[in-house]
Amino acid sequence: MTARIAIAAYALPALPLAALTLPVFVHLPAYYGDTLGLGLATVGPILLAARLFDVASDPLIGWLSDRTPAALGRRRLWIAAGTPVLALAAWELLRPPGDAGALHLLLWSMLLYLGWTMVSLPYQAWGAELSGEYHERTRIAGWREAATVAGTLAAVALPAVWTSQPGEALSVIAIGVVVLLPLTVALCLLRVPEPAPRPGRLRGRGGLRVLADNRPFRRLLVAYLLNGLANGLPATLFVLFVSHRLAAPDAAGPLLLVYFLAGLASVPVWLRASRRLGKHRAWCIAMGIACAGFSVVPLLDGGDVALFAVVCVVTGLTLGADLALPGAIQADVVDVDTAAGGSGRTGLFFALWGMATKLALALAVGLAFPLLGWAGFASGSVAQPAEALTMLALLYGLAPLPFKLAAVAVMWRFPLTETAQRALRRRIAEEAADVPDDPPVPPALSARSPLRGMQPHET
């Protein structure tokens, strides 16, 4: 059982990291496109290029993190090195000079994503390595994601208290991130143990074969991509939807606050649900509830702020599951690789999942803004044509549904249940004492695999 103080210290850096997420993914496109006048047609391709660069950096950072000598701290070293990079880029991006243009946005976005990957990828992999117990992993992920929601709430509330100007609000968030990120990272590095890696037995083609044959990994990767695209569309369009479709720009902050308060309250509920139903089933139910909430959005029009607040509550209540449960499932999927001899590759696995999420967000931006432009949406304009507002509502509320439903179909009969994961951990413990010379058969193909012959609903 991981000590509570260690879990708390581990969770703390998620707070400033999350405080940065909201302005970067929600406010930044509208701020640079509308307020600074670059235009959505310019901002969209720039952010798409920066996020594609971000996607490409993930496997490199994951691979290097896994292969950093344990004496230096495989996860600690990269988190410590990435923190100043991330803080500097956040400062320049959220507090741009008056003449900031497309090149400023592109270069500092790329540097911000690089620093973010250097910090967040080893950070998440570290959390997966803190415990091998099925529900304890959910607890660790739950603490981290509760801090994530709290950081997001701070990013929503503090600027609203401080100022109503978008530029000043982003500046307040930048100051908070630059102060809190180094402090929380330092506490995490000092107080959280970093387990020694178990040497892997497979190299080269053998290791790649085990990775490719890891069926739970493939399914989770697909679900990550689908659900990430579904979440990326409303996240990218939230401010525009409230400002233009609902004609209530001043309500964006309070509505975001409602959404994330509901998300924070839901975390313990979904943790308990995962104990009764299994992580994957609880996550699927949450995605289904989110679909029900999003489905009414195209029916809303100007002035329907109260109804949209109900949508924010419903979809916000699913946020806790969307944050905590997939991360805990990730750690279990790595056990399949470990049991097959490819251990020590947690960073690589989280890099590949991170690539799927970031690719989905990039696709959301690349899809949404051109379609809005095609429908006649004009950045900086108060009055938008009816066709543009209809497209905005459809992209926000209707477009995510097929992607979420497809993710549910992929994950509903996910085979890596609590029973299967415990069998994997027993095998890992047995083989740790007696490592054979010959590489084992990948568990996805092995006759003695705990996943073979098990009913998908077994828990």
N, C-alpha and C positions, 0 to 999 in steps of 0.2 A: 504494500500500500504506500503510495507516494505521500510524503508529508504535506499537510495542508499549506504550510508556509512556503514550501518549495513550489507548489502549484500556483499560489497567489503571486509569488515573485515571477514565475514563468509567464503568467497571464498579463502582467502589467504593461509590457511594451505594446500589446495589442491596442491599448487605449490611444496613444498618439498615432499609431499606424492607421487606426480607423478614423481618427479625426481628420487625417489627410485624405482618406478615401472619398469622403463626401464631396469636398470641393473639386477634387480632380476629375471624378467621374460624373458628377451631377452639375456643378456650377460652372466649371471651367469652360465647357463648350459654349454655353450661353454667354458667359462673360467676355471671352475673346471674340465670339462671333457677333454679339449684339452690342455690348457696352464699348468695347474697344474698336468695333467697326470692321473687323476682318471679314465678316460674312460667314455664314454657315457653309457655303460652298467651298470656302478656303479652309476653314477650321476642320471640317470633316476629313478630307484627305490627309491633312497634317497629323491629326490624332491617330488616324488609321496607320500611317507610316510609323509613327512613334510606337504604337502598340504592336505592330508586326516586328519591329526591332526588339521590343520587350519579349515577345514570344520566342524569338531566336536565341535570346541570351539565357533562357531558363535551363535548357539541358547542359550548357557549358557550366553554369554556376552550380547546378546540382551535381554534375560529375566531379568538379573540382572539390566541392564540399565533402563528398563521400571519400575522396582520396587525400584529403588533408591529413597529415600525421596526427594521431590521437594526442600526442604529447603537446601539440600546439592548440588543441581544441578544435575538432572538426567543425562544429557549429559555431562556437564562440568566436573564432578568428574572423569568419566571414561576417557575422553580425556586427562585430566591432569595427571592421573595415568599411562596411556599407553605411553605417549610421551617419558619419559626417557627409558622405556623398549625398545621401537622401535629404539631410537637413538643409544643405546648401542649395540643392536643386529646388526644394520646396519653397525656400525663401525667394529665389529668383523668379519662380513661376507664379507664385501667389502674390508677390509684390513687384509686379513688372514696372519698368521705367515708362515714362510717358510716351516714348517713341517705340515701344515694343511692337514688333511686327511678326510676320509669319516665321522668320528665321529664329527669333527669340523663342517663340512657342515650340518650334520643332526641336531645337538643340537642348533646351532645358527640360522638355518633356522626355526626351531620350535619356538624359542623364538621371532624371528622377526615377524613371522606370528601372534603369540599371541599379541604382542604389536601393530601390525598393526590393528588387529581386535578391540582391546580396544580403539583405536583412531578413525578409519575410520567408524566403524559401528554406534556408537553414533553420530558421526559427520554427517553422511548422514541422520540419523533419525531426527536430529536437523533441518537440512535444510528443510525436509518435513513438519515440524511443524511450520515453520516461517510464512506461509501464507496458507489460505484455498482457494484462488482464482485460477482458472484453469490455466490462462496464466501467472499469477504472479509466480506460481510454476515453470513454464518453464523458466522464467527469472532468478530465483534464481539458478536453476540447470544449466542454461546456463553460468552464471558468474562462478560458481564453476568449470564447465568443461572447460571453457576457461582458467582458472588458471591451470587446470590439463594439458592441452595441452602446455601451456607456460612452466610449470615445466618440461615436457617431452622434449621440445625443448632445454631447458637449459642443461638437462642431455645429450643430443646429441651434442650440440655445445661446451660446456665448455671443455670437455675432448679433443675434436678435436683441439681446440686452444692450450690447455695446453701440450698435449703429444699424441703420437701415440701408446704407449704401453698399452695393455689391463689392466694390473695390476695397472698402474699409473692412468689410466682413471677412474677406479672404485674407487681408493683412493680419487680422486678429488671430485667425486660425494658424497662419504661418508662424507667428510669434509663439503660440502655444506649443506647436509641434517642435520648433527649434529648442525650446526650453525643456519640454517633458521627455522627448525621445531619448536624448543622452542619459538622463537621470534614470528612467525606467530600464533602459538597456543595461546600464551599469549594475543596477540592483539584480537584474536577472542573471547577468554573467557571474556575479559574485555568490549568489545564493542557490542557484539551481545546479544540481549535479548533472554531469554529462556522461552517460553510460559508455563504457568502452565498447567499440564495435566488435562484433563476432566475425572472425576472418571468413571470407567467402571461399568456396571451393571451386567455383566456376569462373573461367576467364574467357575472353574472346567470343568465339562463336557459341560455345556452350552456354555462356551467360546470356547472350542475346536470344538463344533458343528458349531458355527458361523464361525470359521476359515475354517473348512472343506467345508462349504456351500458357501464360497465366490468364486464364479465362475470367476470373473475377476482376482482374485489372482492366482487361479490355472492356468489359461491360461498364465498369465504373467510369472509365475514360469517356465512353460514348455518352453516358448520362451526364457527366460534367459538362461536356460540350453543349448538349441540348439544353440543359437547365441554365447554363451560363448565358446562352444566347437569349433565352426567354427572360432572364432577369436583366440583361444588358439593355434591352429596348426600353422598358419603363424607367430604368435608372438614368439613361441618357436623355430621355424626353420629359422627365418629371417637371422641371422648371418651365419648359416651353408649354406643356399641357396646362398647368395651373395658370400661367400668365395669359395664354391666348385662348385656349378652348373654354376654360372656366372664367376667363376675364377677371382674375383675382390674383394679380402678382404679389400682393402683400400677404396672401394666405399661404405661400409656398413654405415659409419657415415653420409656422404652426402646424401645417399638415405633415411635414417631415418629422416634427417632434412627436406628433400623435403616432405616426408609423413606427418610429424606433422605440417609443415607450411601450407600445404593444409588443414589439419584438423582444425587448428586455424582459418583460413580464412573462413571455412565453417560454423562455429558455428552460426553467426547471420543469415546466409541464411536459415539454418534449423529451427531456431526459428521463422522466418517469415513464412516459409512453414507450420509449425505446427499450426499457427494461421489460415491459409487458409484451410488446409486439415484435421486438427486434429493431435494430437501427434502420434497416432498409425499408421495412414496412411503415414505420413511423414517418420516415422521410417521404415516402410515396403518398401517404395520406395528407401530409402538409402541402405537397405540390398540387394535389387535387383540390384542396380548399383554396389555394391561391388561384387556381383556374376559375373557380366559382366567383371569386372576388373580381378578377380582371374582366370577366365576361360582361359585366354591366357597364363598364367604362364607356364604350361607344354610345351608350344611351344618354350620357350626361352632356349638358350644354352649359352655356354661360349662366353663372349664378348658382349652379348646383354644388356649392362648396360643402354643404352639410352632408349631402349624399356621398360625395367623394371622400369625406372624412370617414364615413362608414367603410368604404372600400379600403382606405388606409389602415383602419383597425383590423379588418379581416385579413388582408395580405400581410400586415405587420405581425399578426399572431403566428403566421407560418415562418417568419424570418428566423426565429430561434432554431427551428429544425433545419432550415436551409444552411445555417452557419455551422451548427455544432455537429450534426449527425454525419454528413459526408466526410468531414475531417477525421472522425473516429473510424469510419469504415475504411478510409485510406490506410490507417495504421494496421488494420486487420489484413488487408490485401497484401501488404508488404510481408506479412508472415508466410504467405504462400511462397514468395520468392526466397525467404530465409530458409524455409524447410527444404527447398530444392537445392540449396547450396549457393544461392546468389546473394547471400547476406551482405550487409554493409552498404546497401544501395538505396537507403531511404530517401536521400536527397534527390537521386535520379527519379524515383517514382513521383515525389512531390513536384519535381520540375515538369514532368510530363503531364500531370494533372493541372499544374499551373498554366502550362502552355494551352491546354484545352480551354480553360476559363478565360485566359487573356485573348486567345483567338476568337472566342465567342463575343467578348466585349468589342474587339476590333471590328468584327463582322456586324455587330449591332450598329456601331457608328457609321460604318461604310454603307449599310443598308438604309438606315433611317434618314440621314441627311439628304442624300441624293433623291430619295422618294419624296421628301418634303419639298425640295426644290422643284422637282418635276410637277408637283401639285400646285405650285405657285406660292409657296411660303417665302416671304421676304423678311430677312433678318433686319431688326431695327424698326420694323413697321408695327404700328399699333393695330391697324385694321388688316386682317388677313382674309383672303378669299375663302368662301365656304368650302371649296374643294380641298384647300390646304388644311382647314380645321378638321374636316372629316378624315383625311389621311392621317393627321396627328392622332386622332382618337383611335383609329383602327390599328395604327402601329403600337400605340401604348397599351391598348386593352385586348385586342383580338389576336394580333400577330404572335404574342407569347404562348397562346394556348396550345397549338399543335406541338410546339417544342417541349413544353412541360408534360403533356400527355404522352409523348413519345418517350421521355425520360422515365415516366412511371412504368410504361410497358417494359422498358429495359430492366428496371430495378425490382419489379414486384416479386419475381421468383429468384432473386439473387441467392446463390447457393452458400455464401459464406456466413452462416448463422453462428450463434453463440456456441453451439455444440461443435461445429466444424472448426471454429477458431481455437477452442480449447484442445481439440485433438491435434491441431497444428502446433500449439505451444508445447504439448507433451512430446511430440516428435522432435521439436527443436531442442528441448531440454535433454532428451535421450541422446541425440546425435552430437550435442555439444561435448559430451564426455568421450565419444568414440567416433571421430571423423574418418570415414572410409577413404581409401585412396582413389577409388573410382567414383566419378560423379554420379549422383543418384538420378533416377528418372524423374522428370518434372512432375510435380504433384497433380497437375491437371491431366496427366496421362497415366499416372501410376495406379496399379490395381489396388494398392493399399492406401490410396489417397482418402483422407477424411471427407472430401467433397464428393467422392464417387459413391453412388448408390444412396445418397441421403436425399430425403424429401426436401424441397426448397423451403417449405414452411416450418421445418423442424427447428425448435429453439430449446 
